[in-house]
Amino acid sequence: MTGDEVPHRDSAAPGPGDARTVQLRDNLAAAHARLERACRDADRDPAEVELLVVTKFFPADDVSRLIGLGAHAFGESREPEAGRKVAAVRAALHLDNPDTDSPTGGVTDTAPVFDMIGTLQRNKAKSVAQWARRVHSVDSARLADALDTAAASALDSGARSAVLDVLLQVSLDGDISRGGALIEDLPSLADAVDEADALALRGLMVIAPLRVDADEAMANAAQVRERFLADHPGATVFSAGMSGDLEAAVRHGSTCVRVGTAIMGSRPIRSP
Ligand SMILES: *Cc1c(COP(=O)(O)O)cnc(C)c1O
């Protein structure tokens, strides 16, 4: 807080001085500082680790505010909330012309990108393929198949201009009811993605299991990743770390941290 910007109490519209913008600015700066420090402590270059701002449950206006503050990459986890929000943000930015509005950035480097990070049902594949740069949560060959079909038709219609990048979500504790594939199923799942023309295998995603030491969980994940990279050297993205455990994730090689609460504040209490 610099203290020299007094928020206008009754201004709801996103703008440099409204109270929410000031709060997001401070939280975003703190998250960047935290990430940079984590990288320094781990002897890593901060440029290797992307900060994905997780905006699920928060309105399109917040995404617009964050874009105004320099944020560029966002994570969403639920449909239809996500698709609607992305459309609203793009309309507000006048990016809603399909020719210039590709999920991978299209003609501009500064256009925001949105990733799907949450558990995904196959019947949502079609909509997700319209807006997502990347899906972090692929955990079955059937889902990969549905996303391939959806991405192919989005490419045909011009709704997207590049193949859909995917990460395989790994279940570290074998409790696949919380999403993720079993470690032993990763090779066949990777094959399914490799065979899909409209998908590109980019890496792995993990969520630390509940009640497990974060450092231990991330060390375990890093080993899984190392074995995976031996067979899939191009799949270098490692999406790991959230508000509570980003330092441990960075220590163990994360290339993408997904930060919600630490930037946005607490979400309404509902199942994610
Ligand atoms: C909600 C969510 C996050 C963000 O978690 P925070 O603890 O709020 O930072 C990260 N990853 C996934 C998959 C999520 O669903």
The ligand as a MOL file (V3000), in Angstrom:
LIG
                    3D

  0  0  0     0  0            999 V3000
M  V30 BEGIN CTAB
M  V30 COUNTS 15 15 0 0 0
M  V30 BEGIN ATOM
M  V30 1 C -8.9350 -23.4080 -6.5760 0
M  V30 2 C -7.7260 -24.0530 -7.1120 0
M  V30 3 C -6.4530 -23.4990 -6.8950 0
M  V30 4 C -6.2020 -22.2590 -6.0710 0
M  V30 5 O -6.1160 -22.6060 -4.7230 0
M  V30 6 P -5.7730 -21.5170 -3.5910 0
M  V30 7 O -5.4650 -22.3450 -2.4080 0
M  V30 8 O -6.9740 -20.6670 -3.4260 0
M  V30 9 O -4.5890 -20.7560 -4.0680 0
M  V30 10 C -5.3710 -24.1510 -7.4760 0
M  V30 11 N -5.5250 -25.2680 -8.2100 0
M  V30 12 C -6.7270 -25.8330 -8.4300 0
M  V30 13 C -6.8240 -27.0630 -9.2490 0
M  V30 14 C -7.8710 -25.2440 -7.8750 0
M  V30 15 O -9.0620 -25.8130 -8.0960 0
M  V30 END ATOM
M  V30 BEGIN BOND
M  V30 1 1 1 2
M  V30 2 1 2 3
M  V30 3 2 2 14
M  V30 4 1 3 4
M  V30 5 2 3 10
M  V30 6 1 4 5
M  V30 7 1 5 6
M  V30 8 2 6 7
M  V30 9 1 6 8
M  V30 10 1 6 9
M  V30 11 1 10 11
M  V30 12 2 11 12
M  V30 13 1 12 13
M  V30 14 1 12 14
M  V30 15 1 14 15
M  V30 END BOND
M  V30 END CTAB
M  END
